[in-house]
Amino acid sequence: MGKSTHRISSEVKQDILKRVKEQGVPVIQAAKEHGVHESTIYNWLGKGVEGQPTLAELVKLKRENQMLLGLVGELTVKLSGAQKKSW
């Protein structure tokens, strides 16, 4: 018997990749839910790494970076205040 294949629509593929990359859904879970082999999803993910990041990915990273810098700033102020009190 030959290998049976069925084509996954681009909408379903994009949904799977979005869930894995943005929502943190494990590949094994997404594969089971959609009836796709795990290695297929890993191949899709690998192909996406070769290209440039999308504008949406850059905006998301910039937003996360700003949030993290704010948290570091807050923690720095709290730590310096705590050190002054201990002197």
N, C-alpha and C positions, 0 to 999 in steps of 0.2 A: 504494500500500500504506500502511496505517496504521502508526502507531507500536506496536511490540509491547511489552507490559509484563508483568512477572511480579512477584508480590508476594513480598517478602522477609519471612520470619518475624521476629517481634520478638526471638526468641532469637538468630538470626543477626545481626540488626542490632545488638543489644547486644554480641555477641561482637566484631563489627567495631569498634564504637566503643571498647570496652575495650582492644582491641589497639592501636588508634591512639593513644588518650589516655594509657593507663597503661604500655603496653609500648613505645611509641615506634615502632611499625610504620608505615612510610610509607604514605600514603593510596593511592598508585599500586600498591603491592604488595598491600595488602588488597583493593583493587578487582579486580585481576587474579585473585587467589586465589578470590574469591567470585563472580566474574562480574557485578560491579556497576560502573556507571560512576563515575568519580572525583567528578564533580559531585554525584552522589547522596549520597556520603559527606560531602562538604563541606556539603551542605544539612543533613544530619542533625547535623553538628557545630555548624553555625550556629544551629540550633533549640535545641540544648542550652545555648547561651550565654545565651539570654534569661532562663532561669529561675534560681532560687537554687541555689547549690552543694549537692550532696547531703551528708549527714552523713559518708559515707565519704570524699568529697573534702576536707572540712574536717579530718577526722582525719589524713588523709595529709599535708595541707599543714602542720598543726601539728607532726607528727612530723618532717617535713623541716626545718621552721623550727628546731626544737630541735637537730637534728643540725648544722645550719649554724651556729647560735650557739655550739655546743660547739667546732666546728672553728675559728671565729673566735677564741674564747677561747684555745685551744691555740696558735694561731699568734701571738696577741698576747703570750703568756707567752714563747714561744720568741724572738720578735723583741726583746722587752725584755731578755731574758737575753743575747742576742747584742750588743745595744748597750752593756750594762754591761761586757761583756768587752772591747769595743773602746776603752773610755775609759781 
